[in-house]
Amino acid sequence: MVGIFCLGIASSCGTKTTNAEILNSLNETAAPTEMPVIEAELTDAPLVPAPITRKHPAKVVVRLEVTEVVKKLADGVDYTFWTFGGSVPGKFIRVRQNDEVEFHLMNHPDSKNPHNIDLHAVTGPGGGAAATFTAPGQETVFNFKAINPGLYVYHCATAPVGMHIANGMYGLIMVEPEEGMEPVDKEYYVMQGDFYTKGAFGAPGLQPFDMEKALDERPSYVVFNGSVGAMTGDNAITAKVGDKVRLFVGNGGPNLVSSFHVIGEIFDKVHPEGGSNVNTNVQTTLVPAGGSAITEFKVDVPGNYVLVDHSIFRTFNKGALGMLKVEGPDNLAIFSGQTEQKIYLPEGSAIQEMPKSETPKAAFASNKDMRMELGKTLYAQNCQACHQAEGQGITGAFPPLAKSDYLNADVDRSIGVVAHGLEGQIKVNGEVYNSTMPKIKLTDEEIANVMTYVLNSWGNKGGEVNLDQVKKAKAKYKH
Amino acid sequence: MRRLLTILLMLGACSIAQAQKGTPANMVHVKGGTFVPLYGSNNQAIAVQEFIMDKYPVTNAQYKAFVAEYPKWKKSEVKQLFADAGYLKHWASDLSVGSNAEKLKDSPVINVSWFAAKAYCECQGKRLPTVNEWEFAALASETKKDASSEPSFYQRSLDWYSQPNPKYLPPVQESFKNYYGLYGMIGLVWEWTSDFNSALIIGESRQNASLDRQLFCGAGSTGASDVKNYVAFMRYAFRSSLKANYTVANLGFRCVQDVPAKITAKK
């Protein structure tokens, strides 16, 4: 009896070796018969695992735990997140093309719901969803080969799938191409998601999921990395001047498509939709719900760079805002910072007032030269935008003031136009204009100055307009 | 093969099936009717016969009495085929919940497998409800037999389903009481049903052959009668994730009985 038992073991071992030899002889290309087994490094946003340096495929074991946790969605606002690994977005997974992944999905015993995972990097039905359908307190395992390189979204696909995703069940898996990725100085993980709470944005307390808002695609929150403020202030991502920065950008949705943009930077390179193509010099890149993009840029100038969804109300009112802090020396040739600051008064803006400030005393011209000087400034501020620097106007739109028959024929009429505005058809130097000149709110003194300037420029008839003439002209041409 | 073995082992699991007269204590009548289940009827209303249902999910104290009487369901003796390693894991020992015994005696028993729940019911002369019976009874709000068209009723259920488990489950008497007088149909624990894993395989097999049974992703909406009924989706999805020997920390059960023929005849 014992003898037979031993014999059984011996023969089964023998058979095993023979089988392996046969497999080797059949598969000539497979140089290493045994792939190394590696436990995957998993990271929480905004961090990513180290780039892969090995030059051969491996068997990578991924262990991902699903938990349902109450966490901060915004200051004073809590939400029950369903997570891959304890936070939103889920853990970042990094493997190499042709790696064989042994995927373990553990659903924590305290979970209320069953969960599964659909990895877009998987070739096969459901992306692993059916194979990983896991009740609370259970663990499931499946294997896949990462055939296609790229940055892929993974998410829970248990019914009702929208609710599972809306509660935060998504993350990214990077399948590095065989040739590896170009080295950069900093890599970060940024993932956008929209949230649907019963209360409006900022309504305090533990907020339940609102199904109606989700169906209507009216999110209360749109955030990067799981909460308002997850990437700002002390949580901002950082780089030094001269660093090449790579952002692995994902969008979990469930509903919205992101117009991902970094204010003050241009992406030198983008892998649109996380694929193999490279686009260069991109300002804003679309990140589909359930999709990704890899963006790369060199930071040349220190300062704060703001990550936004350029569907900009989401940034301004719903939380889609992150920050990249860049430290280092200035580079004034690329960016000077502010070199001047002055009041800007476009056409008609003389009515603007600086709030809560003393009105500066208007300069008073005591002779024609001074009128000319002050009038020149007034012209630049109030008239030039339309009538142009040399008074030439724009044919068909803004009548010329240079050598203007209309002006020179009746200066008082023109004073009235400045003071009261003009609407309707006029003929200037043979050209018909049918437009509106707004009433320019200047003082009589200012009108005298600007009219004197105009009359003594660009081939007009000259002369000086004084305060008295302005007063009379205004009264005469009042309409 | 396994199923056959299971059936053989189940035979004789319960020695005494007590015959009951009248409406048993702590049970209520659920008058029959029709409803459209989320899955399995091709959007047709189906009939549910009148049945009698436990008012409350089975409690720790009741289950302890059962285990004392049928030692094969003790933690230490249960067959792995019938209950996985998490069976009664919230109990300190075979016949004691432990230090939280007093606090949890009237709380629903959890961490029990389908086999255990089924055996329990049979030993009371009862049975597990079918999915359709359970869903039919769960349509009721406090005041209405069928509140399925009320958004607030849904939202309340959603609120519960999307909250994490409390550390200690409350006593069954404290939970939501519906129109029929059933407690905790919503807002307490998930509950086992007799045909929990048949959501998509009942009916004509040729028709169902291409449907995915596990309700993942968009496939979950295929064949559903009301794609907005998230609450029912979650229950069907939960049931579909189970196997009969699984035990889950928020999954309990209650039992039902058929209405005795003479009572029906009187009405």
Interface residues (C-beta under 8 A of the other chain):
Chain A: E68 V69 V70 T80 P109 D110 S111 K112 N113 P114 N116 D118 G126 A129 A130 F133 T134 A135 P136 G137 Q138 A157 T158 A159 P160 V161 M163 N167 K198 P208 F209 D210 M211 E212 L215
Chain B: G86 P151 Y154 Q155 L158 D159 Y161 S162 Q163 P164 N165 W190 D212 Q214 L215 F216 C217 G218 A219 G220 S221 K228 Y230 F233 M234 Y236 A237 F238 S240 S241 L242 K243 Y246 T247 V248 A249 N250 L251
